[in-house]
Amino acid sequence: MKSFISGLILFFFYSLSHAVLNIEITEGVEGSLPIAVVPFQWPGGVKFGDADVSAIVTSDLARSGKFSPLASKDMIAYPQKPEDVHFPSWRMTGVDHLIIGGIKQESEDQYQVYFRLFDVLKGEQLLGYSFAATKKSLRSVAHKISDHIIKSLTGLSGAFDARVAYVSSKQKPGMAVKYLLQTADTDGFNSQNLLTSNEPIMSPVWSPDGMQLAYVSFEHGVAEIFVHDIHTAKRRLISKFKGINGAPAWSPDGTRLAVTLSKDGNPDIYILDLLNKRLTRITRHWSIDTEAVWMPDGESLIFTSSRSGKPQLYRISVEAGAKPRRLTFEGGYNANASVSRDGKTISFVQGDNNVFRVAVLYLETNLVQLVTDGPLDESPEFSPNGSMILYASQYQGRPVLAAVSTDGRHKQRLVLSDGEVREPAWSSVRK
């Protein structure tokens, strides 16, 4: 596991620039709701490459940890219209809900994607939508369908029509290491390279509007913080003070960044106003204060500090002169917090005897629950709906990304098709 101070400065990664994140569900079928997604009807019966809408919806529902989709080969029929659905027969399959749909071609590259969600036991329609799409946007539309279904059946806002960011790198024999900042859909498709560098890139974090990424780059030989527009590829240098410039975190309104700076001596938490460039110091201590994240109200921060002798989580108001309050007491290493969107739950890394696992702290009860097995789990990040936690882990001796439900029951692994990947960040919206 990285040392506490090295977590401020450096990671090394290995991967291909256009590799795909392959997702494997490793735990979580038991207790999931049975559901059937009938293969959608395509214009002319021809599918468009990897944009198989019903297959994408099926995969999303399975990856949510909430549903257990029926295999297509086990379906009793393949209805395309509501009047074709024979509910008594579907009840015999044991599924609770049924989804049908299709794609209609309107013009050369204009399509209508439609779907209907049925309650099989009640024999009634619960949901029905139609979306305009192009070949390029079909995958996004499929994720939107998944989000609507999950919202309807669980009450949770969907999290699949969003993007993830991550850092990867590759070193060819005899060549320098190439580091890459990349984004992809939540299922690993549509990867995009934002930055390639001969020096490490770390700590990517999405702006609230999903339009920008802040990150730390060492491309000039020292740590600097940049903000990068993912559509225009334009970026601007935000912080290049002497010493550490690290751990950027966007405020909920997107106007400020909490950062870790050591320009005045020890690493402390500062807030940088992006509009007027004003810098406000939040902590002032001989210890290492770092990894600040915002509470949803924008009035306080959760951060990691060694002021008790070992890394622990603290909460502090952003008001000048505020005193921090310690949050974690179990274990000798508690760091790297992520806050759920409702502000009720904190995920973090807990270390004990050189085993590092993701834990969840419920703020209302102060109860802590371990949700991963380790031994080297780090960088947890809540999904936009708070139902899953994305984190960096190890699999067969190589760094991978993984995800776990907040109750620890549903787990999946995201493996780069050729290489290794780290530093996950999950956007709240898709832009």
C-alpha positions in Angstrom: 0.0 0.0 0.0 1.3 3.5 -0.8 2.6 5.4 2.2 0.5 8.3 3.4 2.7 11.0 2.0 3.4 9.3 -1.3 -0.3 9.2 -1.8 0.0 13.0 -2.3 2.6 12.7 -5.0 2.8 9.7 -7.3 1.2 6.6 -8.8 2.6 4.4 -11.7 0.2 2.7 -14.1 0.3 0.5 -17.2 -2.2 0.2 -20.1 -3.1 0.7 -23.7 -4.5 4.0 -24.9 -7.6 2.6 -26.6 -8.2 -0.6 -24.5 -11.6 -1.4 -23.3 -12.6 -1.9 -19.7 -14.1 -5.4 -19.5 -16.6 -5.8 -16.7 -17.0 -9.1 -14.8 -19.7 -9.6 -12.1 -18.1 -11.5 -9.3 -20.7 -11.5 -6.6 -24.3 -10.5 -6.2 -26.8 -12.7 -8.0 -28.5 -14.0 -4.9 -31.4 -11.7 -3.8 -31.6 -9.8 -7.0 -35.0 -9.2 -8.6 -35.8 -11.5 -11.6 -36.4 -9.5 -14.8 -36.5 -10.2 -18.5 -35.4 -7.9 -21.3 -36.7 -9.2 -24.6 -34.3 -8.7 -27.5 -35.3 -5.5 -29.3 -36.5 -5.5 -32.9 -34.0 -3.8 -35.3 -34.7 -2.2 -38.6 -34.1 -4.8 -41.3 -33.0 -7.2 -38.5 -29.4 -5.7 -38.6 -27.7 -4.6 -35.4 -25.1 -1.8 -35.4 -21.9 -3.2 -34.1 -21.7 -3.1 -30.3 -24.8 -0.8 -29.9 -27.2 -3.7 -29.2 -29.7 -1.7 -27.1 -31.4 -4.5 -25.3 -28.1 -6.3 -24.6 -26.7 -3.1 -23.1 -29.9 -2.7 -20.9 -29.5 -6.3 -19.8 -25.9 -5.7 -18.8 -26.7 -2.5 -17.0 -29.4 -4.1 -14.9 -27.1 -7.0 -14.0 -24.3 -4.7 -13.1 -26.5 -2.6 -10.9 -26.6 -5.5 -8.4 -30.4 -5.1 -8.1 -31.6 -7.4 -10.9 -31.0 -10.9 -12.2 -31.9 -10.8 -16.0 -33.3 -13.9 -17.6 -31.1 -15.3 -20.4 -32.6 -14.8 -23.8 -32.4 -18.5 -24.6 -34.7 -19.2 -21.5 -37.4 -16.9 -22.6 -40.8 -18.4 -23.5 -41.5 -15.8 -26.3 -40.1 -12.7 -27.9 -43.0 -10.2 -27.9 -42.5 -6.9 -29.7 -45.8 -5.2 -29.0 -47.9 -5.0 -25.8 -50.7 -7.0 -27.2 -48.2 -9.9 -27.8 -47.4 -10.2 -24.1 -49.1 -13.2 -22.4 -48.7 -12.5 -18.7 -49.9 -15.9 -17.4 -47.1 -17.6 -19.3 -44.5 -15.0 -18.2 -45.5 -15.5 -14.6 -44.5 -19.2 -14.9 -40.9 -18.1 -15.7 -40.7 -16.5 -12.3 -39.8 -13.0 -13.6 -41.3 -10.0 -11.8 -40.9 -7.5 -14.6 -40.7 -7.6 -18.4 -39.2 -5.1 -20.9 -39.9 -5.0 -24.6 -38.9 -2.5 -27.2 -37.4 -1.8 -30.6 -35.7 0.6 -33.0 -37.4 2.4 -35.9 -35.4 4.1 -38.6 -36.7 7.6 -39.4 -34.0 8.6 -41.9 -30.4 7.7 -42.9 -29.0 8.2 -39.4 -32.1 9.1 -37.4 -33.8 6.4 -35.3 -36.5 6.1 -32.7 -35.8 3.8 -29.8 -38.8 2.8 -27.7 -39.4 0.5 -24.7 -42.1 -0.5 -22.3 -41.7 -1.9 -18.8 -44.4 -4.2 -17.4 -45.3 -5.6 -14.0 -45.8 -9.3 -14.8 -47.7 -10.2 -11.7 -50.2 -7.3 -12.1 -50.3 -7.6 -15.8 -49.9 -3.8 -16.4 -47.5 -1.3 -17.9 -45.4 0.7 -15.5 -43.3 2.8 -17.9 -42.9 3.6 -21.6 -40.6 6.0 -23.4 -39.4 6.8 -26.9 -36.0 8.4 -27.6 -34.5 10.0 -30.8 -31.1 8.6 -31.5 -28.3 8.3 -34.1 -26.0 5.4 -34.5 -23.4 7.2 -32.4 -25.8 7.9 -29.6 -27.5 4.5 -29.4 -25.3 3.3 -26.5 -26.2 6.4 -24.5 -29.9 5.9 -25.2 -29.6 2.3 -23.9 -28.1 3.6 -20.7 -30.9 6.2 -20.4 -33.4 3.3 -20.7 -31.6 1.4 -17.9 -31.6 4.5 -15.7 -35.4 5.0 -16.2 -36.0 1.3 -15.3 -33.9 1.4 -12.2 -35.5 4.7 -11.1 -39.0 3.2 -11.6 -38.4 -0.1 -9.8 -36.0 1.0 -7.0 -36.5 4.7 -6.5 -32.8 5.3 -7.1 -31.6 7.7 -9.7 -29.8 5.9 -12.5 -26.1 6.1 -12.9 -25.4 4.4 -16.2 -25.7 7.3 -18.6 -22.6 8.9 -17.1 -18.9 8.7 -17.7 -15.9 7.4 -15.7 -12.4 8.8 -15.8 -9.3 6.9 -15.0 -5.5 7.0 -15.4 -3.5 4.3 -17.2 -0.1 3.9 -18.7 2.1 1.6 -20.7 5.8 1.0 -21.1 7.0 -0.7 -24.2 10.4 -2.5 -24.1 13.1 0.1 -24.3 10.6 3.0 -24.4 9.6 5.6 -21.8 6.4 5.2 -19.8 3.4 6.8 -21.4 0.7 8.0 -19.0 -2.9 8.6 -20.1 -5.9 10.4 -18.7 -9.0 8.6 -20.2 -12.7 8.7 -20.0 -15.3 6.0 -20.9 -18.9 5.0 -20.5 -19.7 3.3 -17.3 -19.6 -0.1 -19.1 -16.1 0.6 -20.5 -17.1 1.5 -24.0 -16.4 4.7 -26.0 -13.0 5.3 -24.4 -11.5 8.7 -25.1 -7.9 9.9 -24.4 -7.8 13.4 -22.9 -4.1 13.6 -22.2 -0.9 11.7 -22.9 2.2 12.5 -20.9 5.7 11.2 -20.2 5.2 12.0 -16.6 2.6 10.8 -14.1 -1.0 12.0 -14.0 -3.1 11.5 -10.9 -6.3 12.5 -8.9 -8.8 13.2 -11.8 -12.1 14.6 -10.5 -15.2 15.6 -12.4 -16.8 19.0 -12.2 -20.5 18.9 -11.1 -21.7 19.6 -14.6 -19.7 16.8 -16.1 -17.9 19.1 -18.5 -14.5 19.4 -16.9 -11.9 17.3 -15.1 -9.4 18.7 -12.6 -6.2 16.6 -12.1 -2.6 16.7 -11.0 0.1 16.5 -13.7 3.9 16.1 -13.4 4.6 16.9 -17.0 6.9 19.9 -16.1 8.7 17.9 -13.4 6.7 19.2 -10.5 3.1 18.7 -9.3 0.7 21.1 -11.0 -3.2 21.2 -11.0 -5.0 21.6 -14.3 -8.7 21.9 -15.3 -9.4 20.2 -18.6 -12.5 20.8 -20.8 -13.4 17.3 -22.1 -15.1 18.5 -25.3 -12.8 21.3 -26.4 -9.6 19.7 -25.1 -8.7 23.1 -23.8 -7.1 23.2 -20.3 -5.8 25.8 -17.9 -3.2 25.7 -15.2 -4.9 26.3 -11.8 -2.1 25.8 -9.2 1.7 25.6 -9.4 2.8 26.7 -6.0 6.2 25.6 -4.7 5.9 22.1 -3.2 2.8 19.9 -3.3 -0.1 20.8 -5.4 -2.5 17.9 -5.0 -5.9 16.3 -4.3 -8.2 18.7 -6.1 -12.0 18.5 -5.3 -14.8 20.5 -6.8 -17.3 22.4 -4.7 -20.9 21.4 -5.3 -21.6 24.6 -7.2 -18.4 24.1 -9.4 -16.9 27.5 -8.5 -14.2 26.4 -6.1 -11.6 23.7 -5.7 -10.4 22.3 -2.4 -6.7 21.5 -2.8 -3.7 20.3 -0.8 -0.7 22.7 -0.8 2.6 22.7 1.0 3.6 26.2 0.0 3.6 27.4 3.6 5.4 24.4 5.1 3.3 21.3 5.9 0.6 20.0 3.6 -2.6 21.8 4.4 -6.1 22.2 2.9 -6.9 25.4 0.9 -9.9 26.5 -1.1 -9.2 28.2 -4.5 -12.0 30.4 -5.9 -11.9 29.7 -9.6 -13.6 33.0 -10.5 -11.4 35.5 -8.6 -8.3 33.2 -7.9 -8.6 33.9 -4.2 -6.9 31.3 -2.0 -8.3 30.6 1.5 -6.4 28.4 4.0 -8.6 26.0 5.8 -6.3 24.0 8.0 -3.1 25.1 9.8 -1.3 22.3 11.6 2.1 20.6 11.8 0.6 17.3 10.5 -0.2 16.2 6.9 -3.7 17.4 5.9 -4.9 16.2 2.5 -7.6 14.5 0.4 -10.4 17.0 1.1 -13.9 16.3 -0.3 -16.9 18.5 0.0 -20.1 17.8 1.8 -23.2 18.3 -0.5 -24.2 21.6 1.2 -20.8 23.2 0.3 -20.3 24.3 3.9 -17.9 21.7 5.2 -15.1 19.3 4.1 -14.1 15.8 5.0 -10.3 15.4 4.9 -7.5 13.0 5.9 -5.0 14.1 8.6 -2.2 12.6 10.6 -2.6 15.0 13.5 -3.6 12.1 15.8 -0.4 10.3 14.9 -1.9 8.1 12.1 -4.2 9.0 9.2 -7.8 9.5 10.2 -10.8 11.3 8.8 -11.9 14.7 10.0 -14.7 17.2 9.2 -14.2 20.9 9.2 -16.3 24.0 8.3 -15.1 26.1 5.4 -15.5 29.2 7.7 -12.3 30.9 8.7 -10.9 29.7 12.1 -13.1 26.6 12.2 -11.9 23.6 14.3 -11.9 20.1 12.8 -13.8 17.2 14.3 -12.5 13.7 14.2 -14.8 11.1 12.5 -12.9 7.8 12.5 -11.5 6.0 15.5 -11.3 2.3 14.5 -8.1 1.1 12.9 -4.8 2.8 12.5 -5.3 3.9 8.9 -8.5 5.7 7.7 -8.1 7.9 4.6 -9.2 8.8 1.1 -12.9 9.7 1.7 -15.8 10.0 -0.8 -19.1 11.4 0.2 -22.5 10.1 -1.1 -24.7 12.7 -2.9 -27.2 12.8 0.1 -24.3 13.4 2.5 -25.3 10.6 4.8 -22.5 8.1 4.0 -18.8 8.3 3.6 -16.7 5.6 1.9 -13.0 5.5 2.7 -10.0 3.2 2.9 -9.4 1.4 6.2 -6.0 -0.3 6.8 -5.1 -2.9 9.3 -2.0 -5.2 9.4 -1.1 -4.1 5.8 -4.5 -5.1 4.5 -6.4 -2.1 3.0 -10.2 -2.4 2.4 -13.0 0.0 1.5 -15.3 0.8 4.4 -18.5 2.8 4.7 -19.3 5.2 7.6 -22.9 6.0 8.3 -22.9 9.5 9.7 -26.2 9.3 11.5 -25.1 6.2 13.6 -21.3 6.4 13.4 -21.3 2.8 12.4 -18.5 1.5 10.1 -19.0 -1.4 7.7 -16.2 -3.1 5.6 -17.5 -3.7 2.1 -14.4 -5.1 0.3 -11.9 -7.9 1.1 -8.6 -6.2 0.2 -5.7 -6.6 0.4 -4.9 -3.5 -1.6 -8.1 -1.5 -2.2 -8.0 2.3 -2.5 -9.5 5.4 -4.1 -13.2 4.7 -3.4 -15.7 6.9 -5.3 -19.5 6.8 -4.9 -21.7 6.3 -8.0 -24.0 9.3 -8.7 -27.0 7.5 -7.1 -25.0 6.3 -4.1 -25.7 2.6 -4.6 -22.3 1.6 -5.7 -18.7 2.4 -4.9 -16.0 2.4 -7.6 -12.5 1.8 -6.4 -9.0 0.7 -7.4 -7.9 -2.9 -6.5 -5.7 -5.8 -7.4 -6.5 -8.9 -9.4 -4.0 -11.6 -10.2 -1.2 -9.2 -9.3 -2.3 -6.3 -11.5 -4.1 -3.1 -10.7 -7.8 -3.1 -11.8 -10.9 -1.1 -11.1 -13.7 -2.7 -9.1 -17.2 -1.8 -7.9 -19.2 -2.9 -4.9 -22.7 -2.1 -3.6 -22.8 0.0 -0.5 -24.0 -3.1 1.5 -21.1 -5.1 0.2 -23.3 -7.8 -1.4 -22.8 -7.0 -5.1 -19.3 -6.9 -6.6 -17.8 -6.5 -10.1 -14.4 -6.1 -11.6 -13.4 -3.8 -14.4 -10.3 -5.1 -16.2 -8.5 -3.2 -18.9 -8.3 -5.5 -21.9 -4.5 -5.1 -22.1 -2.9 -3.3 -19.2 -3.6 -1.8 -15.9 -5.8 1.1 -14.7 -6.1 3.2 -11.6 -7.6 6.4 -10.1 -11.3 6.1 -10.9 -13.7 9.1 -11.0 -17.4 8.8 -11.7 -19.2 11.8 -13.2 -22.7 12.8 -11.9 -24.1 13.6 -15.4 -23.2 12.9 -19.0 -22.3 15.9 -21.2 
